[in-house]
Amino acid sequence: SILCMLRHRIHSAEAKGIQLPFDSVPKMLSSLSNITQTIFPDGGYFSEIVGKKKELFEGLEIPFPEPEMNIEYEEDAATEAED
């Protein structure tokens, strides 16, 4: 379903005449797949989005990920419940 949503955004961008920085869906997926989140005790931070990846986010109207502060992950809650 995520691939369908991405293809819809790609076709919408192309219909609007927006020039995307990659010429194929696999290249776009590859670019988007290496965004990482680093988890610290006070929250999670995403890798910086620059260059062609930034152009892709803007062209497809994808919001940039924001840091997540004071979040609780299911894995942490399960570990605390076991203790």
Secondary structure, 3 states (H helix, E strand, C coil): CHHHHHHHHHHHHHHCCCCCCCCCHHHHHHHHHCCCEEEECCEEEECCCCHHHHHHHHHCCCCCCCCEECCCCHHHHHHHHHC
